[in-house]
Amino acid sequence: MLSRSASAALILSLVGATIASAQTPAPTDQGTPPAAPAAAPAAAAPQAAPQGSPRHTATVTLGTATLTLEHGQPPWNDQRLGQMAQMAQQGQAWRMGSEGATTLEVTGGPVFFGDELVQPGRYGMNLQPAGENAFSFVVFEPLHLDQSPQMLGDEPNQLIPTVFKGDAADLTPALVLDFVAAGDTAACTLSWGPLRASAPLAAAGISTAEIELNGNPTDTTWYRRALAEGFDCSKPMIAGKIDFAIDEQDCSMNVYVMLEGDQLVAVMRNREREQAEAQTLSLEEGMKRFDAAIQQFGELAAAQIAPLKRQAQRQLVKNELTLEDTVNLPDNLKFSAPCEAGKPGALACEIFQTRRSINLEVLLGGKKGVIRIDESLFALKSSS
């Protein structure tokens, strides 16, 4: 049975994810598809490693960017499976190491980590449960690494889904985070006992262009990157952003592209609404964890969770108001065009304006096409 102090620590770890999602703004320079959950911090490693566990460093260069991982290497034993299963059940994050924080340093230029654009800097890394038999890497700003090797809840963070396997035949005796390079791309990999997790990496190219959109001056930003072999181009992936205002209302949007049969498709989401929707999903999941902790720990949990639950409820109300206040802004705009064969293994977008039209030129995973943008849709919706 857990002691009172151990129970309190576990309760706090359970609620960290919800508070982080309530406090952490979405990145302003790019977005994630609406279905992606917000990152969740929190909690103790499944088992403390022996003092003096070795440290491991891995480095890879992609374009102008160099990435360096550094972490401790706890040994694997069969007890870890139960500990990892409990961590996943409780929604806890883990630092993926021992003897200090696990860190990722990016220098020389930005990179795409999964679908997240990670700017140069030094970050902490955690591993976060993301559903049944699923985990995501969490990259977060190291605001408190002098206090804790894991997130405390108020750090800006990015969530990167992984391909996860929990039953590899060959056991890795000590945890290893590494990079596996493959041409212009790489994968960040985790190996520990029978556990495996990986997510793609690619250098990010960025271009900008100024256009006039339905009479409004507009700044646009577009991303270029190599795609790993087998990349699923049927799922929306971030391609750029457009920044403009209508009647002094911010209407900035993220642009996603995908393949649908023989069509290239561009979907544009209002960033403010997209953030509120994703944050609401995360908070609702956090509320379920609150209720589960109260059911498991009773009065002790109820007393600690009550103010945090009220905070989450306030944020849910704010999100609801945000969605109401932005309902008349352009959102969920979808454009498509037939595609033809193009250069494989890359994503690139450029926008160009003629006297009669605005066009988005897209190269995506061996297909290319020109999508015409209907300017009339970039207007405030009628309230009637």
N, C-alpha and C positions, 0 to 999 in steps of 0.2 A: 504494500500500500504506500502511496506517495505521502511524504511528510507535508506538513502545512506549507513550509517554505518552497518545497519542490512543486507542490500544486500551484502555488501563486506564480512561480516562474513559468510553468506550462500555460496557465491561463493567459498571462501577458503575451506569450509567444503566439497564442491562437489569435489574438485580436490585432496583432501588429499589422497584418495584411490589410485589414479593413481601414485602419487609420491612415496607412500609407496612401491608399487609393483616394481617401477623402482629402488628403493634403497635397498630393503630388500633381502639379499641372502636367498636361500632355506636352511633349516637345513642340516647340514653335516652328521648327524648320522642316518637319515632316510628320507623317502620321502613320497609323496602323489601321488595317481594315476594321470595320466596326465590330466584327465578331471576336477580335482578339481581346482577351482579358487584360486588365491592368496588372502590373507587377505587384507581388506581395512580398514583404520582407518577413523576417522574424527569427529566429529561434536558435536553440542550442544545437550543436553538432550531435549526431546520434550517439556518439561515444567519444570521450576524450582520448586522443592518441597519447601514447607514452611520451614522456619528456624526451626531447632530442630526436624526434622524427625528422628525417631528412627533408630538405627543401628541393623543389624541382622548378626549373625554368625552361620555357619553350618560346621560340621566336620564329616569325614568318614575315616575309616582305611581299606585299601586294601592291603593284604600281609604285606610287611614291610613299605609301604607308608601311610602317613597320609595327607589328603587334608583338607584345611580350607578355606572357603569362608567368606568374610566380605563385607557388603554393606549397603547403606542407603535404606530406605523404603518409597519412595514417595507414596502418596495415589492415588487410581484410581478414575477417574470420566469420564463421557461419552465423554468429550472433547478429551480425550487421543486417542481415535480411529482415529480421524481426524489427530491428530499430528503424530501418528505412521504411518498412511498411507502416509502423506507427506514426512516423513523421509525415508520411503521405496522407494517412487517415486524418491527422489533426491539421493538415494544411500548413505545416511548418516549412520554412526555408532552411537551407543548410549551406554553410560556407564552402563546402567542397575542399576540405583540407584540414590542417591542424597547425598548431604552433604559430598562430597569427593569421592574418587575413589572406584571402586569395585575391590577387590583384591582376588587372588587365591594363596595360599601358599602350596607347595608340599615339604614334608620332608620324609626322610627315604629310598627313592627309587623312580625310575621313574614309570610313569603310562601311559597307553594308554587312551587318551581322544578322543573318536571317533577313527580315524585311525592315530592320531598324537601322537608321543612319546614325552611326556613332562617330562623333567628332573627336579630334585629337585631344588626349587628356589621360589622366590616371583614374581608374575606376576600381571599385570593389566588385566581386562576382559571387553570387549565390546560386543555388539550385532550388527551384521552386516547384512543388507538386502542381500539376495542371489538369488533374482529372485521373481517372482510373488508369494505372500503368502508364502515366504520362508525366513528363517533367519539362521545365523550361529553364534556360539560363536567365539570370537576372543581372544586368549591368547597372550599377548605381554609383552616384557621385559619393566620394569617400568623406562625407562630412564628419563622421564620428569614428574613423578607424583607429584613432588613438584611444578610444574607449571600448570599442567592440569590433570583432572581426566580421560581424554581420550587421544588417540594416537595423536601425532603431525605429524607422517609420516615417521620417520626414524628408528622406533623401529623394531627389529626382531620380527616376529609374526607368529602365527599358526592359521589356520582356521578350525573350527570344525562344520560341518553341523549338524543341529538339525532336529528333528521331530517337526513340528510347527503346532499349531492349534489356530485359531483366534476367535473362537466362542464357547468357553466352556460355559455350562449352568450356572454353579456356578461362581459368581464373587469373586475374591480375592481382599479384600479391600485395601491392601497395598502390594507392590512388595515383593516377597519372592524368593530368590535363595536357593536351598536346595540340599541335597543328598538323594537319595532313594536307600538303600542297598538291594541287592538280591544275597545272597550267596557270591561267589567270585567276583561279579561284582557290579556295582552301576550305577545310572544315575544322572547326574547333571540336575536339573529341574528349570525352570523359571515359576512363576505364577504371573499374574498381571491382575486384572479385568478378562476378558474372554480370555486373551492370555496365551498360554502354549507353552513351548519349552523344549526339553530334548535331551541329547546326552549321550551315554554310556561311562562308565569308567571301567578300569580293571588294576590291578597291572601288571607290565611288568617284565618278566624274560629274562635275556640276557645271551647268551653263545657265545663263539668264537672258531674258529678252523683255522689252517693254512693248506692250500693245495697247490698243484702245478697245475695250470690251463693252459693247452696247452703249457707247458714249462715255465710258468711265476709264480713266487712265489705270493701267493694270501692269503690275510687275509679275513676271513669271520666272520660275526656277525649275530646271529639268535635270534629271539624274541619268547617268550612264553607268552600267556595270555589266560584268561578265556573269553568266549564269552557269551553275554547275550542271554537269551532265545529268539528264533525267529530271531537271527542274520542272515542276508542275505549272505550266503557263495558263491553266484553266482557273487558277485562283487569283484574285485581285492582288496586285503588287504595286507598291508606291512608285510613281513615275515622276512626280513633280508637285508643284503647288502654284496657285495663283492668288495674288493679293490685290484686292480692290475694295472699294467702298461705294455704297449707294446711299445718297442722302445722309452722309456721315455715319452710316451703319456699316460696321466691318462685315464684309461678306467673303472673307478669305476661305479658300477651299483647298483640300488635298485632291490630287488626281491619281487614280489607280487605273491600270490597264490589265487586260486579260484576253485570252482567246476563247471564243464560243463558236465551235465548229469552224466554218470558213470565214468567220467575222472577227475582226479586231475591235475590241470594245474599250471605251474610256468611261469611267465613272467618276463623278466629281462630288465630294462630300464637303458640306460646310464644317469647318474645323471645330467651331464652338459646339455645335450640336453633336458632332461625332464624339468629342471628348466627354460631353455630358452623358451620352448613351453608354459609352464604354465604362465610365466611372460608376454609373448606376448599376450595371451588371455586376461589377466587382463588389460594390457595397452590399448588394442583395445577397451575394454569396457569403460575404463577411457576416451579415446578420444571421445566416444559418449557423455559422461557426459559433457566434455568440450564444445562440440558443442551445447548441450542442454542449458547449462548455458549462452553461448553467445547469443543464440536465445532469452532466457528469459530476460536477463539483459542488452543486447546490449553492448555499448561502455565500460561501467564500467567493465563488465566481460571480454571483449576482451583484455583490457589493463592489467588486473591482470593475465589472463590465458596465454597470449602469451608466456612468458618465460617458464612457466611450460609445455605448450604444446610442445615447442621446446625441452625441456629436455626429455619428453616422446618419442618424435620422434627420438631423438638421441639414447635412450635406445632400441627402436625398431630396429634401424639399427644395433646396437651392437648384439642384439639377432639374427638377420638374419646372421650376420657374424659368430657368434658362431655356428649356425646350419650348415653353409657352411664348417667351419673349422673342425667340428667333424663328417662330413658325412661318413667318412671312418671307424669310430670306431664301434665296435660291439654294437648293440642296437636292441630293440624289439625282443629279443630272446624268443621263446616259446617252452616249453617242456611239455609233458603230459604222464600220465600212468593210467591204470585202478585202481580203488579204491575199498576198501572193508570196512566193518563195523569196526569202531574204537571207542575209548572213546569219548563220546559226550561232547559238550560244551567247547571245547578248540581249540587253535591254537598253534602248536609247530612245529618247523623245526630243523633238524640236517643234516649236510653234512658229508659223509664219502667217503674215497677214497680207492680203491683197486688197484691191479696192472693193471687191465684192464679197470676200469671205475670210474667215479665220480657219486655219487648217492645222491639225496636229499630225505630224509625221511620226509614225511609231515603227520601231524595229523590236520584235519580241520573239525570242526563241526560234529563229529560223523563218519567221513570217514578218512581212512588212505591209504597210498600207498607209493611206492618208485619210484621216477622219475629219470631216467637216463639222465645225462647231456652230450650232445655232445660237447666235448672239441674243436673240429675243428672249431666251430662257433665263438670261442673267439679269433679272429684274425682280423687284419686290412683288410678292404675291398679293392679290387683292384680299382684303380682310372681310369682304362680303361673302 
